[in-house]
C-alpha cells in the first residue's frame, strides 16, 4: 500500500504533467479529449487480425478507410499506416481533412468502392 507521501507525489505528477493528445495514425492531427476516436485493426478481425496491431484514429478517418477499402484489400495490401497513407483516395482525403481543426467531424458519404 502506498504511503501518503507517495500518493501526494503521484497526484503532483498528474497535475504537473499535461496530458498530451494522441496523434491520429492516418492524418497526423492530434485527437483532443472528447473527440470521437476509433481503434483500427491494421489486419481486419475477419481476416485474422483479432490479436494483431491496432492504431488510434479520428472516427472520420476510420470511416473513410472502410468506405474506401474492402476487408480483403486492408488485409493484403494496406495493413500498415504508411500503406494506408499512400492509397490515392486516402491521400486526397488526408490533404482535405488536414486543413480542418482536430475536432472536425462530418458524415462520410456512402460506399465509394465498386462491388465485385
C-alpha positions, -999 to +999 in steps of 0.1 A: +000+000+000+015+034-010+023+058+017+008+093+020+039+108+006+039+085-025+002+093-031+009+131-029+039+127-053+017+107-078-010+134-076+015+162-081+030+145-112-005+140-126-013+177-121+021+190-132+023+168-164-001+180-190-019+152-209-006+151-245-033+143-270-027+112-290-020+116-327-041+100-355-021+074-374-038+084-407-039+122-408-013+130-382-036+155-364-039+154-326-070+137-312-082+160-284-101+146-254-138+143-261-134+140-299-148+107-314-119+083-319-116+047-331-092+019-327-084+004-361-071-032-366-045-030-392-054-065-403-092-068-401-105-091-374-125-110-401-091-117-418-072-130-388-062-097-371-081-101-338-049-100-318-029-080-343-016-045-341-041-016-338-038+022-343-058+051-329-076+072-355-101+100-356-135+085-362-139+103-395-105+089-407-116+054-397-149+057-415-130+069-446-107+039-446-136+015-445-156+034-471-126+033-495-111-002-490-126-037-486-116-060-457-095-081-482-077-051-495-069-040-460-056-074-450-034-079-482-020-046-492-030-018-467-021-033-433+003-005-422-003+032-416+022+040-443+004+019-469-029+035-460-015+070-464-001+060-498-035+050-512-045+076-538-080+083-525-068+084-489-040+108-499-067+132-512-088+127-480-057+134-458-049+166-478-085+177-473-090+168-437-056+182-426-070+217-433-098+211-407-095+215-369-089+183-349-125+185-336-139+184-371-164+157-378-185+151-409-206+123-424-186+101-448-206+096-480-218+061-488-198+033-502-171+045-527-156+012-538-172-008-565-187-041-555-171-071-572 
